[in-house]
């Protein structure tokens, strides 16, 4: 393997943005790749892999090299640790002269600290052990430390799975189905796909497999009034619209207008016209929609620990206090937004976290406060058992006012 100084310098600059300037890892990488028009596919793959691996394994690499990723030397050492564990020879550069490759490998072979081996902060490792079970927690971390696949959701308003597979094959893109996820196709190899005509025509969206299970779980049907009160950029909103076959009414709200703007853009591309309103959520919006919804979807803000395969830098930005703050927001949302659901309707509470404190505990607390709700069903999706993110979803029936 030949190393190129310009690629390594780009990696170091990106690491500086992520760890020294606290910028979001995946966004930094996307912006970097877009800015380098002359890079070939091999260069892009190399830079992307090294960056994601260093973000993911930061603590492990720091231990193996006795370094701090925030220092210039630490960044070079992290790249060296990556190469050693990939069994790739380092180039004969001055910046790598002090690297003892054998020592790195020996330290790795003798390491038995699971928090370091799984590359997570001590507090997070201990929290997961207490909440889930030590053996299961290790399995989940192993799954979350793997590279996330690219999963598509077929827009059934425009095509079907088999037809889309044939269309993608014409662009030399092979896909396969995912069991128990009827509208999903997983790419056999990672490829850039947003430039494809099939995407631009709205034949598919990029959406994690676990996320695709939320809309069917909600039980939405044609003609319903559905409120998606934490809609974000609308991945689940669009799926709801597809299941409802463009009938009924969907009202999509969020705290960020920029995300709602993206939702509207995606809806136009998908030719969805039953999303009748998008707006920034407010007390006025809640009052205006008092007891209007047949289904109320609350995809609540969360730690997003279930998405670490795609956003590994999240684990370095979280801390126990942030988890507590998020938990307060979750309880506030479910306790206040429920006013928009009519009696006989279903509240769907969702997170992409795998911690019970953000999931079952929130639902239990809500049911204790609201005796007019009845627990119906729940689904926990473990990354170790499914080809998607970690997710939790619960369905509650509002019986009376």
Secondary structure, 3 states (H helix, E strand, C coil): CCCCHHHHHHHHHHHHHHHHCCCCHHHHHHHHHHHCCCCCHHHHHHHHHHHHHHHHCHHHHHHHHCCCCCCHHHHHHHHHHHHHHCCCCCCCCHHHCCCCHHHHHHHHHCCCCHHHHCCCCHHHHHHHHHHHCHHHHHHHHHHHCCCCCCEEEECCCCCCHHHHHHHHHCCCCCEEEECCEEEEEEECCCCCCCCCHHHHCCCEEECCCCCHHHHHHHCCCCCCEEEECCCCCCHHHHHHHHHCCCCCEEEEEECCHHHHHHHHHHHHHCCCCCEEEEEECCHHHHHHCCCCEEEEEEECCCCCHHHCCCCCCHHHHCCHHHHHHHHHHHHHHHHHHHHHEEEEEEEEEEECCCCHHHCHHHHHHHHHHCCCEEEEEEEEECCCCCCCCCEEEEEEEECCC
